[in-house]
Amino acid sequence: MFYTCGPNEAMVVSGFGRSPPLMIAGGRVFVLPCIQKIQRIALNTLTLNVKSDKVYTRHGVPISVTGIAQVKIQGQNKEMLATACQMFMGKSEAEIAQIALETLEGHQRAIIAHLTVEEIYQDRKKFSEQVFKVASSDLVNMGIGVVSYTLKDVHDDQDYLHSLGKARTAQVQKDARIGEAQYKRDSVMREAHAMQEKVSAQYKNEIEMAKAQRDYELKKAAYDVEVNTKKAESEMAYQLQVAKTKQRIEEETMQVQVVERTQQIALQEQEIIRKEKELDAKVKKPAEAEKYRLERLAEAHRLQLIMEAEAEAESIKMRGDAEAFAVEAKGRAEAEQMAKKAEAFLQYKDGAMVDMLLEKLPLMAEEISRPLMEAKKITMVSSGGAEVGASKLTGEVLDIMTRLPAAVEKLTGVRISQQVVGTPGLVM
């Protein structure tokens, strides 16, 4: 017939045809009644409270240790299952647990005896590993595997652990105070160091900022100089070009004006010549013709002087705009004028002086008659035998004018009448 079991137990079939016995952990099997036998063994995990009371340590200090162990029969390992069946078949779980407990307790006592209280108390993990390792090797031989072992409690009746705790507590408190003092000291030092680094970093940052600002200012100044230089060069080039163009225009304008003035002077000279010829042809009285001619010559000379003055004023105005050219032109003009005057004086000598005097005669007559022109009222008294009226006044003026040649002769030694007769072109 068929038998089944759960995963927490194993079946062992022995008897006819089962040598060695068949072991099945969690499953089913067919058993022949009467000639075959089936037995069961539990595979549950057993929790053991391993307690060792008053066990003397290596230094002879009695302590009590309590550990918790988890053990079970390994059903998956056929060899361990066979060993467990041979040793525990027919026993209950309590009996199996008692056997495993006594084994673990023995190993736990043995390990306690080889360690000090401090080693057990301070390094519980090491103690648990040693118990687990030693106990596992023996329990495996019984087909039982140790799943886990943990040290639960360590105490003693002599207050050794309490005293040890006090000493340790005092040491810890001492270390804590020392550590706190050192921490405060280190904190102050670190704070001071941090402050120093902060100030140093701040100074370095300010220095870098100052350097950057300095570099920026220097570069900006250099760029500004370059830009201003280029701008100034551009403006100067523009102004120079404008000045050149303006000077060229003014030179051309001045040349046109010079040509116009030259043509005007030539026309005036031709007009003077025409009028002189007309005078020669139409005026019958030599004195009146000479007077008329001298007046025309004086007027022409006056006009010429006016034109020359206007031309010179225009030339001065143009020289203000184009100084270099004007100065040079003025120098050449003055040099030529002085040269011509020098040549004229050298050639005509006394005649030139007479010519200049004759040119000034109308002005002298004007100045002589100016008091009469400015007089508002004239009272004339006749002695009975002389002229009275405007003819008397003009006669006085002419009388003064006739005395001028004698005065000039006394001053210069030049006789005007002789020089006039001897000078070509003058008609008396």
C-alpha positions as CSV (number, residue, x, y, z in Angstrom):
1,M,0.0,0.0,0.0
2,F,1.1,3.7,-0.5
3,Y,2.3,5.9,2.4
4,T,2.9,9.6,2.2
5,C,4.7,12.2,4.4
6,G,5.1,15.9,4.5
7,P,8.2,18.0,3.8
8,N,9.0,18.2,7.6
9,E,9.5,14.4,8.1
10,A,11.1,11.5,6.5
11,M,10.0,7.8,5.9
12,V,12.3,4.8,6.2
13,V,11.2,1.6,4.5
14,S,13.0,-1.6,5.6
15,G,12.4,-5.3,5.2
16,F,12.1,-7.5,2.1
17,G,13.9,-6.1,-0.8
18,R,15.0,-2.9,1.1
19,S,18.6,-3.4,2.0
20,P,19.8,-0.9,2.8
21,P,16.6,0.7,3.9
22,L,14.9,3.3,1.6
23,M,14.8,6.8,3.0
24,I,12.4,9.3,1.6
25,A,12.2,13.0,2.8
26,G,8.8,14.4,1.9
27,G,7.0,12.2,-0.6
28,R,5.3,8.8,-1.0
29,V,6.3,5.2,-1.1
30,F,4.7,1.8,-1.7
31,V,5.1,-0.7,1.2
32,L,4.4,-4.4,1.0
33,P,2.5,-5.3,4.1
34,C,3.8,-7.9,6.5
35,I,7.2,-8.2,4.7
36,Q,8.2,-4.6,4.8
37,K,8.2,-2.0,7.6
38,I,7.8,1.8,7.5
39,Q,9.1,4.2,10.2
40,R,9.0,8.0,10.4
41,I,11.5,10.6,11.8
42,A,10.7,14.3,12.2
43,L,12.7,16.9,10.3
44,N,11.4,20.0,12.2
45,T,13.8,22.8,13.3
46,L,14.5,22.6,17.0
47,T,15.1,25.7,19.1
48,L,17.5,25.1,22.0
49,N,18.1,27.3,25.0
50,V,21.7,26.6,25.7
51,K,22.4,27.8,29.3
52,S,25.7,27.5,31.1
53,D,25.6,28.6,34.7
54,K,28.6,29.7,36.8
55,V,31.3,28.6,34.3
56,Y,34.8,29.8,35.2
57,T,36.5,31.8,32.6
58,R,40.2,31.7,31.9
59,H,40.9,34.2,34.7
60,G,38.7,32.3,37.1
61,V,35.7,34.6,37.1
62,P,32.4,32.6,37.3
63,I,29.8,33.8,34.7
64,S,26.5,32.5,33.4
65,V,26.0,32.4,29.6
66,T,22.8,31.8,27.7
67,G,22.7,31.1,24.0
68,I,20.0,30.3,21.5
69,A,20.6,27.6,18.9
70,Q,18.5,26.4,15.9
71,V,19.2,22.8,14.9
72,K,17.5,20.2,12.6
73,I,18.0,16.8,11.0
74,Q,19.2,17.4,7.4
75,G,16.8,15.5,5.2
76,Q,18.3,16.6,1.9
77,N,21.7,15.1,2.8
78,K,21.3,11.3,2.4
79,E,24.4,10.5,4.5
80,M,23.4,12.8,7.4
81,L,19.8,11.5,7.2
82,A,21.0,7.9,7.4
83,T,23.2,8.8,10.4
84,A,20.3,10.5,12.1
85,C,18.1,7.5,11.4
86,Q,20.6,5.2,12.9
87,M,21.0,7.3,16.1
88,F,17.5,8.8,16.6
89,M,15.1,6.4,15.0
90,G,12.3,5.7,17.4
91,K,13.1,8.7,19.6
92,S,10.9,11.7,20.1
93,E,11.7,15.3,19.2
94,A,12.2,16.1,22.9
95,E,14.8,13.4,23.2
96,I,16.6,14.5,20.1
97,A,16.5,18.1,21.3
98,Q,17.9,17.1,24.7
99,I,20.9,15.2,23.1
100,A,21.7,18.2,20.9
101,L,21.3,20.6,23.8
102,E,23.7,18.7,26.0
103,T,26.2,18.6,23.2
104,L,26.0,22.4,22.6
105,E,26.2,23.2,26.3
106,G,29.3,21.1,26.6
107,H,31.0,22.9,23.8
108,Q,29.8,26.3,25.1
109,R,31.3,25.6,28.6
110,A,34.6,24.5,27.0
111,I,34.8,27.7,24.9
112,I,33.9,29.9,28.0
113,A,36.7,28.3,29.9
114,H,39.3,29.3,27.3
115,L,38.2,33.0,27.1
116,T,38.2,36.0,29.5
117,V,35.1,37.8,30.6
118,E,36.2,40.9,28.6
119,E,36.6,38.8,25.4
120,I,33.2,37.2,25.8
121,Y,31.4,40.5,26.7
122,Q,33.1,42.8,24.3
123,D,33.2,40.4,21.2
124,R,30.1,38.4,21.3
125,K,30.2,37.7,17.6
126,K,33.6,36.0,18.0
127,F,32.3,33.8,20.8
128,S,29.2,32.8,18.8
129,E,31.3,31.9,15.8
130,Q,33.5,29.6,17.9
131,V,30.6,27.8,19.6
132,F,28.9,27.4,16.2
133,K,32.0,26.1,14.6
134,V,32.9,23.5,17.3
135,A,29.3,22.3,17.9
136,S,28.6,22.0,14.3
137,S,31.4,19.5,13.7
138,D,30.1,17.2,16.5
139,L,26.4,17.5,15.6
140,V,27.1,16.7,12.0
141,N,28.4,13.4,13.0
142,M,24.9,12.8,14.5
143,G,23.2,13.8,11.3
144,I,22.1,17.2,12.9
145,G,23.0,20.5,11.3
146,V,23.3,23.7,13.4
147,V,21.2,26.4,11.5
148,S,22.3,29.3,13.8
149,Y,23.7,30.2,17.2
150,T,23.4,33.5,19.0
151,L,24.7,34.6,22.4
152,K,21.6,35.8,24.3
153,D,22.9,36.8,27.7
154,V,26.0,37.1,29.8
155,H,25.9,37.8,33.6
156,D,27.6,37.0,36.9
157,D,26.8,37.0,40.6
158,Q,29.9,38.8,41.7
159,D,29.1,42.1,40.0
160,Y,32.2,41.7,37.9
161,L,30.5,42.8,34.7
162,H,28.9,45.7,36.6
163,S,32.3,46.9,37.9
164,L,33.8,46.4,34.5
165,G,31.0,48.4,33.1
166,K,31.6,51.1,35.7
167,A,35.3,51.3,34.8
168,R,34.4,51.2,31.2
169,T,31.8,53.9,31.8
170,A,34.3,56.0,33.7
171,Q,36.8,55.5,31.0
172,V,34.3,56.3,28.4
173,Q,33.2,59.4,30.3
174,K,36.8,60.4,30.7
175,D,37.5,59.8,27.0
176,A,34.3,61.6,26.3
177,R,35.4,64.7,28.3
178,I,38.9,64.5,26.8
179,G,37.4,64.1,23.4
180,E,35.0,66.9,24.0
181,A,37.9,69.2,25.1
182,Q,40.0,68.1,22.1
183,Y,37.0,68.6,19.9
184,K,36.4,72.1,21.3
185,R,40.1,72.8,20.9
186,D,40.2,71.4,17.4
187,S,37.0,73.2,16.6
188,V,38.5,76.5,17.8
189,M,41.6,75.8,15.8
190,R,39.7,74.7,12.8
191,E,37.5,77.8,13.2
192,A,40.5,80.0,13.4
193,H,42.1,78.2,10.5
194,A,38.9,78.5,8.6
195,M,38.7,82.2,9.4
196,Q,42.3,82.6,8.4
197,E,41.7,80.8,5.1
198,K,38.5,82.9,4.7
199,V,40.4,86.1,5.2
200,S,43.3,84.9,3.0
201,A,40.8,83.8,0.3
202,Q,39.0,87.2,0.6
203,Y,42.3,89.1,0.3
204,K,43.4,86.9,-2.6
205,N,40.0,87.4,-4.2
206,E,40.3,91.2,-3.7
207,I,43.8,91.0,-5.1
208,E,42.6,89.1,-8.1
209,M,39.7,91.5,-8.5
210,A,42.1,94.4,-8.3
211,K,44.4,92.8,-10.8
212,A,41.5,92.1,-13.1
213,Q,40.3,95.7,-12.7
214,R,43.8,96.9,-13.3
215,D,44.2,94.8,-16.5
216,Y,40.7,95.9,-17.6
217,E,41.6,99.6,-17.1
218,L,45.0,99.1,-18.9
219,K,43.4,97.3,-21.8
220,K,40.6,99.8,-21.9
221,A,43.0,102.7,-21.9
222,A,45.0,101.0,-24.6
223,Y,41.9,100.4,-26.6
224,D,40.7,104.0,-26.0
225,V,44.1,105.3,-27.1
226,E,44.0,103.2,-30.3
227,V,40.4,104.2,-31.0
228,N,41.0,107.9,-30.3
229,T,44.1,107.7,-32.4
230,K,42.3,106.2,-35.3
231,K,39.4,108.6,-34.8
232,A,41.8,111.6,-34.7
233,E,43.6,110.3,-37.8
234,S,40.3,109.9,-39.6
235,E,39.2,113.4,-38.5
236,M,42.6,114.9,-39.4
237,A,42.5,113.2,-42.8
238,Y,39.0,114.4,-43.4
239,Q,39.9,118.0,-42.3
240,L,43.1,117.9,-44.4
241,Q,41.1,116.7,-47.4
242,V,38.5,119.4,-46.8
243,A,41.2,122.0,-46.4
244,K,42.9,120.9,-49.6
245,T,39.7,121.0,-51.5
246,K,38.8,124.4,-50.1
247,Q,42.3,125.7,-50.8
248,R,42.1,124.4,-54.4
249,I,38.7,126.0,-54.8
250,E,39.9,129.3,-53.3
251,E,43.0,129.2,-55.6
252,E,40.9,128.7,-58.6
253,T,38.4,131.4,-57.4
254,M,41.3,133.7,-56.8
255,Q,42.8,133.0,-60.2
256,V,39.4,133.8,-61.8
257,Q,39.2,136.9,-59.8
258,V,42.7,137.9,-60.7
259,V,41.9,137.4,-64.4
260,E,38.7,139.4,-64.0
261,R,40.6,142.2,-62.2
262,T,43.3,142.1,-64.8
263,Q,40.7,142.4,-67.6
264,Q,39.0,145.2,-65.7
265,I,42.3,147.1,-65.3
266,A,43.0,146.5,-69.0
267,L,39.6,147.8,-69.9
268,Q,40.1,150.8,-67.6
269,E,43.5,151.5,-69.1
270,Q,42.0,151.3,-72.6
271,E,39.2,153.5,-71.5
272,I,41.8,156.0,-70.1
273,I,43.8,155.9,-73.3
274,R,40.6,156.4,-75.4
275,K,39.6,159.3,-73.2
276,E,43.1,160.8,-73.5
277,K,43.0,160.6,-77.2
278,E,39.5,162.1,-77.2
279,L,40.9,164.9,-74.9
280,D,43.8,165.5,-77.3
281,A,41.4,165.8,-80.2
282,K,38.6,167.9,-78.7
283,V,40.2,170.2,-76.0
284,K,41.6,173.4,-77.6
285,K,43.0,175.2,-74.8
286,P,46.2,173.6,-73.6
287,A,45.8,174.7,-70.0
288,E,42.3,173.4,-69.8
289,A,43.2,170.3,-71.7
290,E,46.2,169.7,-69.4
291,K,44.1,170.4,-66.4
292,Y,41.4,168.1,-67.7
293,R,43.9,165.4,-68.6
294,L,45.6,165.7,-65.2
295,E,42.2,165.4,-63.5
296,R,41.4,162.3,-65.6
297,L,44.8,160.8,-64.9
298,A,44.3,161.5,-61.2
299,E,40.8,160.0,-61.4
300,A,42.2,157.0,-63.2
301,H,45.0,156.6,-60.7
302,R,42.5,157.0,-57.9
303,L,40.3,154.3,-59.5
304,Q,43.4,152.2,-60.0
305,L,44.4,152.7,-56.4
306,I,40.8,151.8,-55.4
307,M,40.8,148.8,-57.6
308,E,44.2,147.8,-56.3
309,A,43.0,148.4,-52.7
310,E,39.9,146.3,-53.3
311,A,42.1,143.7,-55.0
312,E,44.5,143.8,-52.1
313,A,41.6,143.6,-49.6
314,E,40.2,140.6,-51.5
315,S,43.7,139.1,-51.7
316,I,44.1,139.6,-47.9
317,K,40.7,137.9,-47.3
318,M,41.7,135.0,-49.5
319,R,45.1,134.9,-47.8
320,G,43.3,134.5,-44.5
321,D,41.8,131.3,-45.9
322,A,44.9,130.1,-47.7
323,E,47.8,131.7,-45.8
324,A,50.7,130.0,-47.5
325,F,49.6,130.9,-51.0
326,A,48.6,134.4,-50.1
327,V,51.8,135.2,-48.3
328,E,53.8,134.0,-51.3
329,A,51.6,136.0,-53.7
330,K,51.8,139.1,-51.6
331,G,55.6,138.8,-51.4
332,R,55.9,138.5,-55.1
333,A,53.5,141.4,-55.7
334,E,55.3,143.7,-53.3
335,A,58.6,142.7,-54.7
336,E,57.5,143.4,-58.2
337,Q,55.9,146.6,-57.2
338,M,58.9,147.8,-55.3
339,A,61.1,146.8,-58.2
340,K,59.0,148.7,-60.7
341,K,58.9,151.7,-58.4
342,A,62.7,151.5,-58.0
343,E,63.1,151.3,-61.8
344,A,60.7,154.2,-62.3
345,F,62.5,156.4,-59.8
346,L,65.9,155.4,-61.3
347,Q,64.7,156.2,-64.8
348,Y,62.8,159.4,-64.3
349,K,64.4,160.7,-61.1
350,D,63.0,164.3,-60.8
351,G,60.3,163.6,-63.2
352,A,59.0,160.8,-61.0
353,M,58.9,163.2,-58.1
354,V,57.0,165.8,-60.1
355,D,54.6,163.1,-61.3
356,M,53.9,162.1,-57.7
357,L,53.5,165.8,-56.8
358,L,51.0,166.3,-59.6
359,E,49.1,163.2,-58.5
360,K,48.8,164.8,-55.1
361,L,47.7,168.3,-56.3
362,P,44.0,167.5,-56.4
363,L,44.3,166.2,-52.8
364,M,46.2,169.3,-51.8
365,A,43.6,171.6,-53.4
366,E,40.9,169.6,-51.6
367,E,42.6,170.1,-48.2
368,I,43.2,173.8,-48.9
369,S,39.6,174.4,-49.7
370,R,38.3,172.2,-46.9
371,P,38.0,175.1,-44.4
372,L,35.9,177.0,-46.9
373,M,33.7,174.0,-47.5
374,E,33.1,173.5,-43.8
375,A,32.4,177.2,-43.1
376,K,28.7,177.8,-42.5
377,K,28.8,181.6,-43.0
378,I,31.3,184.0,-44.7
379,T,31.1,187.7,-44.4
380,M,33.1,189.6,-47.0
381,V,33.9,193.3,-46.8
382,S,35.0,195.2,-50.0
383,S,37.5,198.0,-49.9
384,G,36.0,199.4,-53.1
385,G,38.5,198.3,-55.7
386,A,38.7,194.5,-55.4
387,E,36.5,191.6,-56.4
388,V,33.8,190.4,-54.1
389,G,32.0,186.9,-54.2
390,A,32.8,183.3,-55.0
391,S,35.4,184.2,-57.6
392,K,37.4,185.9,-54.8
393,L,37.4,182.8,-52.8
394,T,38.4,180.5,-55.7
395,G,41.0,183.0,-56.6
396,E,42.5,182.8,-53.2
397,V,42.6,179.0,-53.5
398,L,44.3,179.2,-56.9
399,D,46.7,181.8,-55.6
400,I,47.8,179.3,-52.9
401,M,48.1,176.6,-55.5
402,T,50.3,178.8,-57.7
403,R,52.7,179.3,-54.8
404,L,53.3,175.5,-54.4
405,P,55.9,175.1,-57.3
406,A,58.1,177.8,-55.7
407,A,57.8,176.1,-52.3
408,V,58.7,172.7,-53.9
409,E,61.6,174.2,-55.7
410,K,62.9,175.7,-52.4
411,L,62.5,172.4,-50.6
412,T,63.7,169.9,-53.3
413,G,65.5,172.1,-55.9
414,V,63.3,170.7,-58.6
415,R,61.5,173.2,-61.0
416,I,58.2,171.7,-61.8
417,S,57.7,173.7,-65.0
418,Q,60.9,172.4,-66.5
419,Q,60.3,168.9,-65.6
420,V,56.8,169.0,-67.0
421,V,58.1,170.3,-70.3
422,G,60.8,167.7,-70.4
423,T,58.7,164.7,-69.4
424,P,57.2,162.7,-72.4
425,G,53.4,162.5,-72.3
426,L,52.8,165.7,-70.3
427,V,51.3,168.7,-72.1
428,M,51.4,172.2,-70.5
